[in-house]
Amino acid sequence: MNYIKSKEDLKTYNDGLTPGGVPFLDMLLEYFIYYIRYVHIPNYILSNQPIIEHLELDKNNKINKLLMSKKFKQKIIRVKEDHSFPVTHSMIVIETETAILNGNVDKAQEVYVNSVSGIREFFTLIRHLLGEESYYYTITQDPFRPVKAVRELQLCYMHVFGSSTRCTSPSIRKIINIYIKILKISNALQINLQQLENPIEVKDLKSIKKALVKSRNWFGQQLIKIKIYKLSKKIVFKNKRTISNGRALHDRLFNKGYLEFQICVYRSLKYVGRRVLFSGLFEGVLIEK
């Protein structure tokens, strides 16, 4: 590492950005905080909707380690009330259905958010309270439903246009589905063939129908002699096993993929929902990907 000595004989790191370098003790403190967060406080997500934060499976695909997100309660952001604040270094807070919690349809609720609870003050001082490396997301179906004091204090606004799957081997999965359909048709034919093993009584039948039934029974007996039914049952059993393996392979290929969301991020609330191809020509848009 590129260290330089200061006048006080304290080492600093020349990162090429900070004038005079970054003090070594500051770097050590930051490393210590990250170490505590990673080893002793593994939870990074605080959400009012349960989220699997970390999942580990063993060789048999059984859950070996499961870490759920911490429970978010809105009372912790009511800074004018006496509540403990569990958010620590590098936390991600996810508040779903924020329009229900801070809706603009109730005047009393709006007064409570603006003047009584301290929620407005929390969003005003969010960077001072959480730090630069923490993130607070509010999720709602309509960005104008939360109270004005909350929605106008957001740093930016994201709109999800849709999603699509990637790297799920669609061609191979389509071939597997076609093959499974062929095997199902084969099994249906084999099961119909196996019905000939059981003879039908010819009593009380008319002459033409009786002749047809006798021919059917005779043909079924001939198939018994050449052991067709035994072979047919083996084919059905083999096809069922192949169908099961095919479905498992289909699911494995699908689970190896991921979802790609089409998102646009806006600086201004009035532009939310507009699809923009060239963000540089449209004021208020940050990125689209």
C-alpha positions as CSV (number, residue, x, y, z in Angstrom):
1,M,0.0,0.0,0.0
2,N,1.1,3.5,-0.7
3,Y,1.7,5.0,2.7
4,I,3.0,8.5,3.5
5,K,4.1,9.9,6.8
6,S,2.4,13.0,8.2
7,K,4.0,15.7,10.4
8,E,2.6,14.0,13.6
9,D,4.4,10.8,12.6
10,L,1.1,9.1,11.9
11,K,0.7,7.0,8.7
12,T,-1.8,8.0,6.1
13,Y,-2.8,6.3,2.9
14,N,-2.5,8.2,-0.4
15,D,-5.7,7.1,-2.2
16,G,-5.2,9.7,-4.9
17,L,-8.5,11.4,-3.9
18,T,-8.3,12.7,-0.4
19,P,-6.0,15.7,0.2
20,G,-3.2,14.7,2.5
21,G,-4.3,11.1,2.4
22,V,-6.6,9.0,4.5
23,P,-5.4,8.5,8.2
24,F,-4.5,5.0,9.0
25,L,-6.6,5.0,12.2
26,D,-9.7,6.0,10.2
27,M,-9.0,3.1,7.8
28,L,-8.6,0.7,10.8
29,L,-11.8,1.9,12.3
30,E,-13.7,1.4,9.1
31,Y,-12.2,-2.1,8.7
32,F,-13.2,-2.9,12.3
33,I,-16.8,-1.8,11.7
34,Y,-17.1,-3.9,8.5
35,Y,-15.6,-6.9,10.3
36,I,-18.2,-6.6,13.1
37,R,-21.0,-6.2,10.6
38,Y,-19.9,-9.2,8.5
39,V,-19.0,-11.6,11.3
40,H,-21.1,-10.7,14.3
41,I,-24.1,-8.8,12.9
42,P,-24.9,-10.6,9.6
43,N,-28.3,-9.0,9.0
44,Y,-28.2,-6.1,6.5
45,I,-31.9,-5.9,5.6
46,L,-34.7,-4.4,7.7
47,S,-38.1,-5.0,6.1
48,N,-41.8,-5.1,7.1
49,Q,-42.3,-8.0,4.7
50,P,-40.3,-11.2,5.5
51,I,-37.3,-11.5,3.1
52,I,-34.8,-14.4,2.9
53,E,-31.5,-12.5,3.3
54,H,-29.2,-15.5,3.0
55,L,-29.7,-19.1,2.1
56,E,-27.3,-22.0,2.0
57,L,-28.1,-25.5,0.8
58,D,-26.2,-28.7,1.4
59,K,-25.4,-31.4,-1.1
60,N,-28.9,-32.9,-0.9
61,N,-30.5,-29.5,-1.6
62,K,-31.7,-29.2,2.0
63,I,-31.6,-25.9,3.9
64,N,-28.3,-25.8,5.8
65,K,-28.4,-22.1,6.8
66,L,-31.4,-19.7,6.6
67,L,-31.1,-16.0,7.6
68,M,-34.3,-13.9,7.5
69,S,-34.3,-10.1,7.4
70,K,-34.9,-8.1,10.6
71,K,-38.5,-7.0,11.3
72,F,-39.2,-3.4,10.4
73,K,-41.7,-1.4,12.4
74,Q,-42.6,2.1,11.5
75,K,-42.3,3.3,15.1
76,I,-38.5,3.3,14.8
77,I,-38.7,6.3,12.3
78,R,-40.9,8.3,14.6
79,V,-37.9,10.2,16.0
80,K,-40.0,12.5,18.2
81,E,-41.2,9.5,20.2
82,D,-39.1,7.3,22.5
83,H,-38.2,4.2,20.4
84,S,-34.9,2.3,19.9
85,F,-33.4,2.5,16.5
86,P,-32.0,-0.9,15.3
87,V,-30.5,0.4,12.0
88,T,-26.7,0.2,12.1
89,H,-23.9,0.6,9.6
90,S,-24.6,-0.3,5.9
91,M,-28.3,-1.2,6.5
92,I,-30.9,-1.6,3.8
93,V,-34.4,-0.6,4.9
94,I,-37.4,-1.7,2.8
95,E,-40.8,-0.3,3.7
96,T,-43.5,-1.9,1.6
97,E,-47.0,-0.5,1.1
98,T,-45.9,2.9,2.3
99,A,-49.1,4.5,1.0
100,I,-51.0,2.6,3.7
101,L,-48.7,3.6,6.5
102,N,-48.4,7.3,5.3
103,G,-51.4,7.7,3.1
104,N,-52.7,11.1,1.9
105,V,-56.4,10.3,2.3
106,D,-56.6,11.0,6.0
107,K,-56.0,14.6,7.1
108,A,-55.4,13.5,10.7
109,Q,-52.7,11.0,9.5
110,E,-51.1,13.7,7.4
111,V,-50.9,16.1,10.4
112,Y,-49.5,13.2,12.5
113,V,-46.7,12.5,10.0
114,N,-45.9,16.2,9.4
115,S,-45.9,17.6,13.0
116,V,-46.4,14.9,15.7
117,S,-44.5,11.7,15.0
118,G,-41.2,13.1,13.6
119,I,-41.4,11.0,10.4
120,R,-40.9,14.1,8.2
121,E,-37.9,15.0,10.3
122,F,-36.5,11.5,9.8
123,F,-36.6,11.7,6.0
124,T,-35.2,15.2,6.2
125,L,-32.2,14.0,8.3
126,I,-32.0,10.5,6.8
127,R,-28.3,10.8,5.8
128,H,-27.3,12.0,9.2
129,L,-29.2,9.2,10.9
130,L,-28.4,6.3,8.7
131,G,-25.1,7.4,7.2
132,E,-24.1,7.6,3.5
133,E,-23.8,3.8,3.1
134,S,-27.4,2.9,4.1
135,Y,-30.4,2.8,1.9
136,Y,-34.1,3.4,2.6
137,Y,-36.6,2.1,0.0
138,T,-40.3,2.8,0.1
139,I,-42.6,0.7,-2.2
140,T,-46.0,1.8,-3.4
141,Q,-48.2,1.3,-6.5
142,D,-48.7,5.0,-7.0
143,P,-45.9,7.5,-6.1
144,F,-48.5,10.2,-5.4
145,R,-50.4,8.2,-2.7
146,P,-48.1,8.8,0.2
147,V,-48.3,12.2,2.0
148,K,-46.6,15.1,0.3
149,A,-44.1,15.6,3.1
150,V,-42.8,12.0,2.7
151,R,-42.8,11.7,-1.1
152,E,-41.1,15.1,-1.8
153,L,-38.2,14.2,0.6
154,Q,-37.2,11.2,-1.4
155,L,-33.8,11.5,-3.1
156,C,-35.0,9.8,-6.3
157,Y,-37.8,7.7,-7.7
158,M,-37.7,4.3,-9.4
159,H,-40.4,2.9,-11.7
160,V,-40.4,-0.7,-12.8
161,F,-41.8,-1.1,-16.3
162,G,-41.6,-4.9,-16.4
163,S,-39.3,-8.0,-16.1
164,S,-38.0,-10.8,-18.2
165,T,-36.2,-14.0,-17.6
166,R,-32.6,-14.5,-18.7
167,C,-30.2,-17.5,-19.0
168,T,-33.0,-20.1,-18.5
169,S,-32.2,-22.2,-21.6
170,P,-35.6,-21.7,-23.2
171,S,-34.8,-23.8,-26.3
172,I,-33.8,-26.8,-24.3
173,R,-36.7,-26.5,-22.0
174,K,-39.1,-26.3,-25.0
175,I,-37.6,-29.5,-26.4
176,I,-38.0,-31.2,-23.0
177,N,-41.7,-30.1,-22.8
178,I,-42.3,-31.5,-26.3
179,Y,-40.6,-34.8,-25.4
180,I,-42.7,-35.0,-22.2
181,K,-45.9,-34.5,-24.2
182,I,-44.8,-37.3,-26.6
183,L,-44.2,-39.7,-23.6
184,K,-47.6,-38.8,-22.2
185,I,-49.3,-39.7,-25.5
186,S,-47.3,-42.9,-25.6
187,N,-48.5,-43.8,-22.1
188,A,-52.1,-43.0,-23.0
189,L,-51.8,-45.4,-25.9
190,Q,-50.2,-48.1,-23.8
191,I,-52.9,-47.8,-21.2
192,N,-55.6,-48.2,-23.8
193,L,-53.8,-51.3,-25.2
194,Q,-53.7,-52.8,-21.7
195,Q,-57.5,-52.6,-21.6
196,L,-57.6,-55.5,-24.1
197,E,-56.2,-57.8,-21.4
198,N,-59.6,-57.9,-19.7
199,P,-62.2,-59.8,-21.9
200,I,-65.7,-58.3,-22.2
201,E,-68.8,-60.5,-21.8
202,V,-70.8,-61.1,-25.0
203,K,-74.1,-61.8,-23.4
204,D,-77.2,-59.7,-24.4
205,L,-75.3,-58.3,-27.4
206,K,-76.6,-58.0,-31.0
207,S,-75.0,-60.2,-33.6
208,I,-72.7,-57.6,-35.2
209,K,-71.6,-56.1,-31.9
210,K,-71.1,-59.6,-30.5
211,A,-68.8,-60.5,-33.4
212,L,-66.7,-57.4,-32.8
213,V,-66.4,-58.1,-29.1
214,K,-65.4,-61.7,-29.8
215,S,-62.7,-60.5,-32.2
216,R,-61.5,-58.0,-29.6
217,N,-61.4,-60.7,-26.9
218,W,-59.5,-63.1,-29.2
219,F,-57.0,-60.4,-30.2
220,G,-56.5,-59.6,-26.5
221,Q,-55.8,-63.3,-25.7
222,Q,-53.2,-63.4,-28.5
223,L,-51.4,-60.4,-27.0
224,I,-51.3,-62.2,-23.7
225,K,-49.5,-65.2,-25.3
226,I,-46.7,-63.0,-26.7
227,K,-46.4,-61.1,-23.4
228,I,-47.3,-57.7,-24.9
229,Y,-49.0,-56.4,-21.7
230,K,-45.9,-57.1,-19.6
231,L,-43.8,-55.1,-22.1
232,S,-46.4,-52.3,-22.2
233,K,-46.4,-51.9,-18.4
234,K,-42.6,-51.7,-18.5
235,I,-42.8,-49.0,-21.1
236,V,-45.3,-47.0,-19.1
237,F,-43.1,-47.3,-16.0
238,K,-40.0,-46.2,-17.9
239,N,-41.9,-43.3,-19.5
240,K,-43.1,-42.0,-16.1
241,R,-39.6,-42.1,-14.7
242,T,-38.3,-40.3,-17.8
243,I,-41.0,-37.7,-17.4
244,S,-40.1,-37.1,-13.8
245,N,-36.4,-36.7,-14.7
246,G,-37.3,-34.4,-17.6
247,R,-39.4,-32.1,-15.3
248,A,-36.6,-32.0,-12.7
249,L,-34.1,-31.0,-15.5
250,H,-36.6,-28.4,-16.8
251,D,-36.8,-26.9,-13.3
252,R,-33.1,-26.9,-12.7
253,L,-32.5,-25.1,-16.0
254,F,-35.1,-22.5,-15.1
255,N,-33.8,-22.0,-11.6
256,K,-30.3,-21.3,-13.0
257,G,-31.6,-18.1,-14.7
258,Y,-32.4,-14.7,-13.2
259,L,-34.9,-11.9,-13.6
260,E,-34.0,-8.8,-15.4
261,F,-36.1,-5.7,-14.5
262,Q,-36.6,-2.7,-16.8
263,I,-36.2,0.2,-14.4
264,C,-36.0,4.0,-14.8
265,V,-34.7,6.3,-12.1
266,Y,-36.0,9.8,-11.9
267,R,-34.9,12.9,-10.0
268,S,-38.3,14.6,-10.3
269,L,-41.6,13.0,-9.2
270,K,-43.6,14.5,-12.1
271,Y,-41.6,12.4,-14.7
272,V,-42.2,9.0,-13.0
273,G,-43.6,6.4,-15.4
274,R,-42.3,8.0,-18.6
275,R,-40.1,5.7,-20.7
276,V,-37.0,7.6,-21.8
277,L,-34.5,6.3,-24.4
278,F,-32.1,9.3,-24.2
279,S,-31.9,10.4,-20.6
280,G,-29.5,13.3,-21.4
281,L,-32.2,15.0,-23.5
282,F,-34.9,14.7,-20.8
283,E,-34.5,16.7,-17.6
284,G,-34.8,14.8,-14.3
285,V,-34.0,11.3,-15.5
286,L,-30.9,9.6,-14.1
287,I,-30.6,6.2,-15.8
288,E,-32.6,3.5,-17.5
289,K,-31.5,-0.1,-17.8
